[in-house]
Each structure stands twice: as C-alpha cells, then as structure tokens.
Amino acid sequence: MELTHGLLHSTILQFIIDHGFAPHAAELAALLQTSEPEVIKALNALQDYHGVVLHPNSARISVIHPFSLAPTNFTVRTAERTYWGNCAWCSLGAAALLNRDVTITTVLGADRQQVQIHIRDGELVETGFYVHFPIPMTQAWDNVIYTCSTMLLFDGVQDVERWCQQHRIPQGDVQPMANVWNFAKIWYGNHLNPRWEKWTNQQALDIFQQFGLTHTVWQIAPSATRF
C-alpha cells in the first residue's frame, strides 16, 4: 500500500472523528500496515505539504485542519464527542465532516460573550453572526496557528471595527456566517477522501469566487501551486 498524502491525511481525520483525539505514529503504522519510521517520514512530508502541523521536534499531531488537538476558542460538540476547531471557518468545516447535529461554543472576538451555534439536520440554525478574516491568504501559512486564532465570530461589522482598533489588528474581510458555512462544506468536502490533495491556487480562487470572496484578503496568484 502506497503511503500517499491523501491516505495518511484521511486516516488521521477519520481516527479523530471516531475517537476525539489524534493517533500516535505507532497507531498509524498499525492502521496503515507499515513501519513507525515510515509513518514519521510521511508525517513530516505531509507537514511540508501543509496538510498537517506537528509539535516541534516531534511526530505528534498538533493541527490537521479543520481540527485542533489542543484547546481553542471553538468547541465542537456532537452527542458522542467533543472536538476543537482552529477557528470559525474550521469549526464549521469540522461540523461538515462530522455530518451530524453539532453545537459550536465560542466567545465573540475571543473577549466578549459566549455564544452557541447549532447545526441541525445539516442546516445552520443561527444566521446573524459574522466571521472576520484578517490575515491575507498569501500569508496564511507564515504562522498558521496565529492565522487561525484570529478568524473569529462577531455580532456585526461595527463590532469587528472596534475589535481591530482595540487589539491593533488590521481589519480584513467580514463574511456572514451563513456564507462561511456553505463555503466550509465545499472547502473541506474532500478531506476524508484517501485521494485527497490540497486545492491548487486556481481551484482555491474558483471556490472563493463561487462564494463571493473577492476582498483583497482572498487574492492569490492563479497557478497550479498547492494552496
């Protein structure tokens, strides 16, 4: 069995969905019928591909989008398990991958009141919130943990403006959460496929365009480079 990025990526995600935590390298080796050194080599290659984030100097998984393996401002709960999403976008993506009723608990702007978002029978119940995307997509992987930590939920555009001034973070794009929910379903829709590959820049741009994401934050060079 060839240990491709897609096979490793989908295996990790399915394990997280099934158990609520990430597999160790030895567990992956058993699941994939290969050796632990081969899994560690493949994990590092997947990190170079921006398909996973490992703990420094370790083969332990820290992030595999849309899931965080450490506590965040976004808790994603089903009737069976609790997960962490990296950001508002990721949390909605996690809900899409889980494909069941979900309650997302977060704090608006990470410094205001706590709110809950419910997804029932595949439909977003609360539609009055907004997601702020302050970091340009061209810089997203410069510090992906920081990028995700700033993609937060807000009551509205004015709330974003006040928050940006308060925390000295440049304002980016502000999108209705309902649009981000539909966007996340498409963006993460292939993540459990063993043949998964990252979107190319051109494919990413096409998806951005599909959901009206035309702000400068979303501008990347159209190419076959993996996003």
C-alpha positions in Angstrom: 0.0 0.0 0.0 1.5 3.3 -1.1 1.5 5.8 1.8 0.3 8.9 -0.1 -0.5 12.3 1.4 -4.2 11.6 0.9 -4.2 8.2 2.5 -2.4 9.4 5.6 -4.4 12.6 5.8 -7.8 10.8 5.6 -6.7 8.1 8.0 -5.8 10.7 10.6 -9.0 12.7 10.2 -11.2 9.6 10.4 -9.4 8.5 13.6 -10.0 11.9 15.1 -13.7 11.8 14.2 -14.0 8.3 15.6 -12.0 8.9 18.9 -11.9 12.6 19.5 -8.1 12.7 19.6 -5.2 12.1 17.1 -3.4 8.8 16.6 0.2 8.3 17.6 2.7 7.3 14.9 2.6 3.7 16.2 -1.2 3.6 15.9 -1.0 5.0 12.4 1.6 2.3 11.5 -0.7 -0.4 12.6 -3.7 1.1 10.7 -1.7 1.5 7.5 0.3 -1.7 7.8 3.6 -0.1 7.6 6.5 0.8 10.0 6.6 3.6 12.5 9.7 5.2 10.9 7.8 5.2 7.5 4.8 6.9 9.2 7.1 9.5 10.8 8.7 10.2 7.5 5.3 10.5 5.8 4.0 12.8 8.6 6.9 15.2 8.1 6.4 15.2 4.3 2.7 15.9 4.9 3.7 18.8 7.1 5.9 20.2 4.3 2.8 19.9 2.1 0.8 21.9 4.6 -1.5 19.0 5.3 -0.8 18.8 9.0 1.0 20.7 11.7 3.3 18.7 14.1 4.6 19.6 17.5 8.1 21.0 17.2 10.8 18.2 17.1 8.1 15.6 17.4 5.8 13.3 15.3 2.8 14.3 17.5 0.0 15.9 15.6 -0.9 19.4 16.7 -3.3 20.5 14.0 -4.9 18.8 11.0 -7.4 21.2 9.5 -10.2 21.6 10.4 -9.4 20.1 13.8 -7.0 21.3 16.6 -5.7 18.8 19.0 -5.2 21.5 21.7 -7.9 23.6 23.3 -9.0 26.6 21.3 -11.8 29.3 21.4 -14.0 26.9 19.5 -15.5 23.7 21.0 -17.4 21.5 18.6 -19.8 19.0 20.3 -21.8 16.1 19.0 -24.0 13.8 21.1 -21.0 11.5 21.4 -17.8 13.5 21.5 -16.2 16.9 21.8 -13.6 18.4 19.4 -11.7 21.7 19.0 -11.9 23.8 15.8 -9.0 26.1 15.0 -11.2 29.0 14.0 -14.7 29.9 12.9 -14.1 28.6 9.4 -12.5 25.3 10.7 -15.3 24.8 13.2 -17.9 24.9 10.5 -15.7 22.6 8.4 -15.5 20.2 11.3 -19.2 20.2 11.6 -19.5 19.4 7.9 -17.1 16.5 8.2 -18.8 15.1 11.3 -22.1 15.1 9.3 -24.3 15.1 12.4 -26.0 17.5 14.7 -23.4 19.8 16.2 -23.2 22.6 18.8 -20.3 25.0 18.4 -19.4 27.1 21.5 -17.2 30.1 21.2 -16.6 33.6 22.6 -17.3 36.5 20.3 -14.0 38.2 19.4 -12.4 35.9 22.0 -13.0 38.6 24.5 -16.8 39.2 24.6 -19.8 37.0 25.4 -20.0 33.3 24.9 -22.4 32.1 22.2 -23.5 28.8 20.8 -24.1 27.9 17.2 -26.3 24.9 16.3 -26.3 22.8 13.2 -29.3 20.6 12.9 -30.0 18.2 10.1 -27.3 19.9 8.1 -28.8 23.4 8.5 -27.3 26.3 10.3 -29.8 27.5 13.0 -28.3 30.9 13.9 -27.6 33.1 10.9 -27.0 36.5 12.4 -23.3 36.2 13.2 -20.2 37.2 11.1 -16.7 35.8 10.6 -13.7 38.1 10.3 -10.7 37.0 8.1 -7.9 39.5 8.9 -4.9 37.6 7.5 -4.3 37.6 3.7 -4.4 34.1 2.3 -1.0 34.7 0.8 0.3 34.9 4.4 -1.9 32.2 6.0 0.9 29.6 6.4 3.6 32.1 7.6 2.2 31.4 11.1 -0.9 29.2 10.6 -1.7 28.9 14.3 -1.9 32.7 14.6 -3.9 33.0 11.3 -6.5 30.6 12.6 -6.6 32.2 16.1 -7.8 35.5 14.5 -10.6 34.1 12.4 -13.3 34.8 15.0 -17.1 35.2 15.2 -18.7 38.7 15.7 -22.1 40.3 16.0 -21.5 42.6 13.0 -19.1 44.7 11.0 -19.0 47.6 13.6 -18.1 45.1 16.3 -15.2 44.0 14.1 -14.1 47.6 13.6 -14.0 48.2 17.4 -12.2 44.9 18.0 -9.5 45.7 15.4 -8.8 49.1 16.9 -8.7 47.7 20.4 -6.2 44.9 19.5 -4.3 46.7 16.8 -5.1 44.1 14.2 -5.8 45.3 10.6 -9.4 44.7 9.5 -9.8 42.2 6.7 -12.9 40.6 5.2 -16.1 40.2 7.1 -18.5 37.5 5.9 -21.9 36.4 7.1 -21.5 33.1 8.9 -24.2 31.5 6.7 -22.0 32.1 3.7 -18.9 30.7 5.5 -20.9 27.6 6.4 -21.7 26.9 2.8 -18.1 27.7 1.8 -16.7 25.4 4.5 -18.8 22.5 3.3 -17.2 22.8 -0.1 -13.7 23.6 1.1 -13.5 20.6 3.4 -15.7 18.4 1.4 -12.9 16.1 0.1 -10.9 15.9 3.3 -11.9 12.3 4.1 -11.1 11.0 0.6 -8.0 8.8 0.6 -7.2 10.5 -2.7 -7.3 14.0 -1.2 -4.9 16.6 -2.4 -4.7 20.2 -1.4 -6.5 22.7 -3.7 -4.4 24.4 -6.3 -4.3 28.1 -6.2 -6.6 28.2 -9.2 -9.0 25.8 -7.6 -9.0 27.8 -4.4 -9.7 31.0 -6.4 -12.6 29.3 -8.2 -14.1 28.3 -4.8 -13.5 31.8 -3.4 -15.3 33.3 -6.4 -18.2 30.8 -6.0 -18.9 32.3 -2.6 -18.3 35.9 -3.4 -14.9 36.1 -1.6 -13.4 38.9 -3.6 -11.8 41.0 -0.8 -8.1 41.5 -1.1 -7.6 39.0 1.7 -8.6 36.3 -0.7 -6.3 37.4 -3.6 -3.7 34.7 -4.5 -1.8 34.1 -7.7 -3.8 31.8 -10.1 -1.5 28.8 -10.6 -1.2 25.0 -10.2 0.7 25.5 -7.0 -0.9 23.8 -4.0 -2.6 26.4 -1.8 
